[in-house]
Amino acid sequence: MGNYYGYIILAVFAVIFIGISFFVSKKFPVEGVDDFVAAGRGIPSSLVAASVMVSWVWTTTIMGAAEAGMSFGISGGFNYAWGNSIPFFVLIPLVLHLRNKMPKCTTFTEFIEQRYGRTVSKIFFVFGIGVIAYVMIAQGVGIGIVFNSMFGIPYEIGAAVPLIIVTIYISKAGLRGSIFNDVIQFFIISIIMIISVPLILRSIGMENIYSGLVDVVNNPENINHNPEVLSLASSGGFRYGLTAVVVAMGQVLLDQGYYSKAIATASSKQLLKAYILGTVFAWMPIPILCGGVFGCSVISLGVGEGAGLSLTSEAAPYIMKLVYGGGLGSIMFVLMVFMAGMTTGGGCLSGAQALFTADLYKKYVNKTATEQQQMNFGRKITFAVSAVVIVIAILLKGKSLLMMDIFSGILFAAPTSSLIAGMYCKKTSPTIAIVSIICGLASGLIAFFVIPNDDINWFVGNILALLVPAAIVIIGSIFSRYEFDFDKLKNYMPDHTVNK
Amino acid sequence: MISQGTLSFLLWGTYAWFVVGVILIAVPAIKEIFGILFNK
């Protein structure tokens, strides 16, 4: 396809999303730090639900789940869905508890500082920024690859321009601008999925899909031969789901973007409703459909790596092109990935903006700063974070993200146990928190580098990075004499004015 | 190994689940957006 289609898509959506942020900032002038990073704490559940759903739809949710459908069959999408949903079942009660225990909290690092002290808070701040940078880089790389492969646009432009668009609208209108743009992107992703799924199933035919999958099960000559492709209890698929839990745990629990949205919701009741709707009702079916419809349809047609596809990650665009025809199919697929990457990147960037604006600037840079100075700093740092991310994404041209993904699980799973324990258990001390993080990181990295078998070292490394800190936190807390008084969190007041 | 009926039920059932989820979010979201655009 001509690259002008790609440039038109970039230009049109740049105008739309930046335009919306200007409209939002004019309609709702930002009145202070709380308005900027927590949208005034009055966003209704439906808008938050849409925003949560699209924030968790990554470029890999579409392409990776379709690939899982090719690799593991019908169980691939289901395992992707439950594995990546478990962290939300941890996050939802956690953020509800946080709102109840510490009503004026804005960032999770503020909570960590009150709960464990400033040293631990600094450690979590670094992890929080690390998660945000990693997620944004992954989205930039994903969009860059898709624009390059579908339209021939230079990878550097495809990776950089969407991140620049996101940066402009987040710095202009803060979290509120991000949520409003998320809602528009929610409609685009949903409409494409609602139209495409029945079209694919009708075009190929359920009978053909099933008979093709039976051939995959029974025919050893089939390029995708897999006896478990029509089994919901595939052992390979289950291991895949288990790894997803570990990798996603840190990506969810350490991403300030999710805390910002939770705090921005008008009430705890609306927060519960928004997160259940956004994750269980709207998000979970997407990887199941991408795996079951996109991935399984491709293998049922006898197409596989080296036979119609150069890589299994091309499963989703292949089926879209097949059903819609080259031009329209490519545009629909690119739109989905473009929206998925922008919303995820935007959610992360608004989280970074909140961490720097509400938590870092006044504590460490300018203790007498006004709220206007805090926001100015937040805007500038948003551009700085984005610039670093863009440079790294460009440098990663042609590199596999697999290694980064494995490391992200090992690095970011380690602090989650002390975060969860700190929220519920009064006996977990700052020392236990630090020791658990160090031991989790060390055990995960040692397992990864020392175990010679490349098929299991990443799996063991990820599992240890999650379970070793959990064991230390549980055992340490049982024998600890430390007691934290949760009541003092009720009276916490941040450095900026809180609207509600 | 699941049957064709089960496969069909799983895929169409998940599709219905997604559509319901989208409607549950989209209807109130559209109302909110219209409220913001025209009432305030």
Interface residues (C-beta under 8 A of the other chain):
Chain A: K27 P44 S45 S46 L47 A49 A50 M53 I74 V183 F186 F187 S190 M193 I194 V197 P198 L201 M206 E207 I209 Y210 L213 V214 V217 L230 S231 L232 L277 G278 V280 F281 A282 W283 M284 P285 I286 I288 L289 G292 V293
Chain B: M1 I2 Q4 L7 S8 L10 L11 W12 T14 Y15 W17 F18 V19 V20 G21 V22 L24 I25 A26 V27 P28 A29 K31 E32 I33 I36 K40
